[in-house]
């Protein structure tokens, strides 16, 4: 028999225990700076996909309750598709058509009873973490109580769809302020019809950024023919600029949350339920780390990470730099997987490229391991930030394999206005203008 795997057993138990523990498992999976590597790796498989609830008996009553009754629901919508677009542990998503003007919208509906269940379970977890620190003082070093509070606040924020709607609106405002609406978008939100349990948004019709064949078809149909390379670099630049200018960043940019819109060729950003917030200390260190990475200065990278992390001992910068060089070299050598599909009905053979999420996680775990081996403990927000950057690194390898990001990037001039300096990717466009060494508005960070 196969040896007992504790991490797998815990993951399977969490999946059986329901919504709270599925979300907890996802928190573990996205927090390599807090949890052991074997658990972070195993909990990548803790998917937030559940069987759909029956619309008539489970979802429709929530809509009637939030919108003021059956009659008002019928006045508002001419139709609601009972078959969900997606079903997760907290919510279910349905397409609907507004009676007033025929607009197709999306309704994200919180599942019945999930708020009370999560609050009860999370309250217990928080108390348990405080109790464990009290009875086992040695565990105070792991900040178990703080982790418990972080888990509680993170998950409860996901329950508030009004908060998520505000995140979407803030991101749309950011796009407008930065003159990026011609290349990127997020769903329009309907605040009047959004509550803590129901989020109404514009329906964005698009394809995943990993579907290269359909992306090529869409791009060729646009008035200004764009390339796959241009599309992914635009997405990366928009996201990175949001990190640098907004108080929070989109912390879940997997392929399902990035679309190429069929009608406009714009990049669409979806699902703002999970966001990260970067403290000034971490932001400064990340900026220093990015600049050092650009020029391959591993000593400066080691210094930047040392400034960011918590440590009770002196860090050997020279050794740390050598370890970072090994991890970075490994990162740059990784290539996407090629898949061949010969099952199509027209007897054709489809060839595709895939992002290996396990590989992304393992690279991040390597970085975390190196920092911990050198006496550092990095904040969770850094792990979230780096994981999104690694997603984009994989997308670049798929959609822009000929683009040498490291050599194409250059640092802008230094001087008194250092806060406005940025890393530029020459020859790409964010807001319609090709970047040059003198253009400080386009930012890229891998």
N, C-alpha and C positions, 0 to 999 in steps of 0.2 A: 504493500500500500504506500501511497505517496505520503511524505512527511507532513505533519500538521502545520498549516500556515496560519499563524495568528492574525496577521493583517487581513487575509482573505476571509477568515471566519468573522472578524469584526465587520468587514464591509457587507458581507451577506446578511449578518444580523441587522445592521442598520437599514438595509433595503427592506427587510421584513417588518421592521418597527414602524415604517411609514414616513410621512412627509418631513417631520422635524429632523429625523436622523439621516434622511437622504440629503437634506440641505446641509446638515452638519458634515456629512461625508464630502460634499462639494467644497465646504469651507476647508476641510483638511487637504483636499486635492489642490486647492489654490493657495496654500500657505506653506510652501517648502521651507520657509525660514523659521517656522514654529514647530513642525511635527517631523517625526523620524521619516527617513527616505522611503522605507518599505511601505509605510502607510500612505504617504503622498502618492507613490506609484500605484498602489493597489486601488486607492479611492478614485483614480482617474476613470475607473470602470463603473463608478457609482453614478449612473446616468439619471438625469432628471426627466425621465420619460415614463409616464404612467398610462394605464388604460383609461380611455376617455369615459367621462361620466355621461349618463343619459341626459340629453338636452332638456327634454320636456319635464322630467321629474327632478333634476338636480340643478341645472344651470338657469333655465327660464325663471324659476321662482326667485333666484338671486336678482335677475334683471328686473323683474316686476317689483321686488322690494326696493331696489335702489332707484328706480325710475318712477315710482308712485302708482303702481298698479298695472293690471293687464291692459286697460283701455289706453293709458298713456304710452305703453310700450308699442301698441298697435298704431298709435298716432305718429310715433317717432320713426318706426321702421316699416317699410313695405315688405321686407323679408329678412329672416335670419337663417343662415345655413345651419341646420342641426348637426352637420358633420364638422367637427372641429379641424382647424388648420394644424393645431398642436395641442398636446395635453401634457402638463408637467405637474409636479407635486403640489404647487401652490395655486396654479391657475390653468384655465382652459381658454383657447383662442378661437373665436368664430368670426366669419365674414358676415356682414349685414349690409343692407341697402337702405339709405335714408329716404323716407317718403317725400320729404320736402323737395329734393332736387335730383334724386336718383344716384347720389354719390355712394360708391362702395367704401365701406369703412371696416375696421377691425375692432372687435370687442374682446378685451382681455378680462376675463371674469374670474374672480377669486372663488375657489371651491368652497362649498358650504362647510362651516365649522372649523376651517383650517386656522383661522386667527386665534380662536380659543385654545386649540390644540397646541399650536406653536408656542403661545405665551406660557401655557402651563409647563410644557416640556423644557422650554428655555429657562424658565424660572428655577426649575429643579436643577438643571445643569449648572446654573450660576451658583446656586447655594452649595451644590456638591463640590464645585471647584474651590470655593472659599473654605469649606469644611476640610477638604483634603490638605490644603495649605496649613490649616490650624493644627491638624493631628500629625502632619508630617512636615515640620518646618524646613527640612532640606529642599522641599519642592518649591519653596519661595523663589529659588533661583530661576525656575522655569517660568515665573510670572503666570502661574496657572490661573489665578484669579483674574488677571488682566485679559488672558485669553478667553476666559468664560464671558467676561463683559463684552469683549470684542465680538464674539460669536453672537451674543444676544442682540446687540445693537445692529449688527450687520443684517441679521435675518429679519428682525422686526421692521427694519427700513424697507425690505422687499415686500412686506405686507401692505404698505401704504402706497396705493396706486396714484394718489394725488401727488406724492413726493416724486414718483417716477415720471409723472406727466410734467412736473416742473423741471426735472432733469432734461427731458426731451426739448422743452421750450427754451431752456438755457442754451442747449447745444445748437438749436436752430438760430437763436440770437447771435451766438458766437460765429456761425457761418455767415450771417448777414454782415456783422461788424468787420469781418475779415475779407469780405467780398469773395466768398467761396461758394455762393449759392448756384453758380453756373456749373460747378463740378461735383458738388456733394450736397446731400440733403439728409433729413431725418423726417419721420412721419409728422404731419401736422396733427396737433392734439386738439380735441374738442373739450375745453375746460368745463363748459356748461353741462356736459353730459359725462363728466368724469367724477367718480367718487372714490372713497378709500377701497372699494371692492370692485369697481368697474372702470376700466380705462378705454376710452374711445379714441381711435387714431385713424388717420388716413391709411388706406391700403396701398402699399408699395409693391408693384408687380416687377419682380426682377429675378435674376439667377445668381447663384453662389459664385464667389470669386474664384472657385476652384473648377468651375465648369468652363474650361477654356474654349470648347467648340461653340457653345451657345454665346459666350461672351464675344467671340470673334464675329459671329453673325450680327449681334446687336451693334457692335462698334462700326461695322462696315455700312450699316444703314443710317448712321448719323450724318448730318449735314457736313460736319467736320470730322473726317474719318480719324478715329483715335486708335491707339495701340494698346495691347495688353500691358506693356511696360508702363505706358503713361497712366493707365488706370490704377495699377497697384501703387505706383509712386505717389500719385495724387492722394489715394487713401491713406498712405503712410504719412505724408506731409500734413494732411488735415488732422489726423489723430495726434501727431507729435506737437503740432501747433496748439492743439487744445490742451495738451498736457502742460505746456509752458504758459498759457494765458488764462486758463480756467481754474477755478478752485478745486475741481475734481476731474477725473479722467474716466473714459469708458474702460471698464476693467474686464470685458468679456468679448474680445474681438475675434472669436473663433469664426470659422467660415459661414456658419448659419446666421451670423449677425452682420455680415457685410454682403451687400447685394450690388449688382450692376443693373440699373433700372432699364427695362425694355424700351420705354418710350423716349428717354432723354439721354441715355448713356452716362448718367450721373452715378456716383457711388452713394449707396444708401446705407446709413448706420441704423441698426435696429437694437431694441432691448436695452434700456438704460436702467434696469433694476439693480444691476451690480456696478457700482462705481468705486473708484479708489480716490483717496485724498493724500496729497503729498505735502508733508511738513516742509517748512522753509529749509531746515537742516538737510533733509533728504534731497530736496530739489537742487540745492546748491551742490551737493555731492554728486548727484546724477549728472548735472551739467559738466562738472569737472571730469567725471568718468567718461562722458561722451566725447569730450574734446581729446582726452588722452587716448581713447580707443581709436579715434579717427587717425591719429598720427602714429599709432602703435607704440605709445609710451607706457609700458607696463608698470614702471615704477610709479608714474603719476596715477595710474589706475589703482594701484595698491594704496596709495595715500588717500585717494578719494573715498575708497571703500572703508578705509580705517576711520576717516572723518565721519562717515555715516553710521557705522556700527557701534554697538555697545561692547565695551571690553574692560576687563579688570586687570589686564596684563599688557606688557609692552609687545608690540607687533614687530616682527622681523620683516621690514619692508622689502628687503632684497629677496628673501625666500618667497614671500607672498607674491612678488612680481613674477618670479619664475613659475610659480604654480598657476598664476592667471594666464601667462603666456601659453601654457599647455592647454588650458580649457578653451581659450580663444581660438587657438589653432584648430582644435577639434571642431569648434562651432563652424568655422569657415569652410571646412572640408565636407560638411554634411550636404547631401543632395536629396531631393524629393524622390518618392517612389513612383515608378511607372507602372500603370495598370493597363491590361489589355482586355477588352470586352468583346467577345465574339458571339454574344447571345442575342443580338438585335434581330428583329423580324426581317429586315431587308438584306440579311446575309453579309452586312458590312462589318468591319472590325473597327471598334472604337479604341482609341488610345488616350489615356488620361494621366494626370499627375496628381498625387495626393500629398497632403501634409500629415506627417506622422505625429500625432499629439503626444504619444508616449516618448518620442524622441525629444520633443520640445521640453517635456517634463524632466527627462533625464539630463538634458543639458543644464537646465536650471538647477537641478539637484547637484550636479557636479560643481557648479559655481558656489552654491550654498555650502557644500562639503569643504571646498577649498577655503572659504572664509572662516568656517568654524574650526578647521584644522589650524588656522593661523590666529585663533583666539578671539574671533569676532562673532557677534550675533546681529544679523541684519534685521531691520524692521519689516513687518509683513507687507507694507505698502511698496517696498522695493521689489519684493518677490512678485507682486501683482504687476508692477510696471514692467519688469524684465520679461515676464511671461508673455505679455502682449507684444513686446518688441520682438521676441523670438517667433511668435506667430507671423508677424510681418516679414521677418527674415526668411521664413519658409515660403511665404507667398511670393516674395521677390525671386527666389530660386525657381519657382514654378512659372511665373508670368514674365519675369525679366531675367532669364538665365545668363544673358550676355552682358548684363549690367554689373560692373565691378563697383559695388557701393563704396567699399573702403577706399579705393583709389580715386573715385569720383568726388568724394566728399572733401571739402576744404574748410578750414576755419576762417572766419571773417577777421577783419583787422582788430587789433587790440588797442585799448586806449581808455579814456575816461568813461566812455559809454559802454562798458563791458556788458551791462545788463541787457543791452539791446543786441549784442552780438549773437550770431546764430551759426549753425552748421548748414552749409549749402550743398545741395546736390546739383551739380552743374548739368545743364542741358535738359532739365525737366520742368514741368509747369504745374503750378497749383491754382492760380487765379487767372490763367490765360496768358501770363507773361513768362517768357523763358528766363530761367535764372542765370545770373552771371555772378562773378565774384563781388560785384557792387550791389547786388540786390539782397537786402537783409530780411525780406518778408517771407521767404520760403524756407521752411525748417525741416530737417530730416534727422532722424536719430534711430540707429539700429543697435 
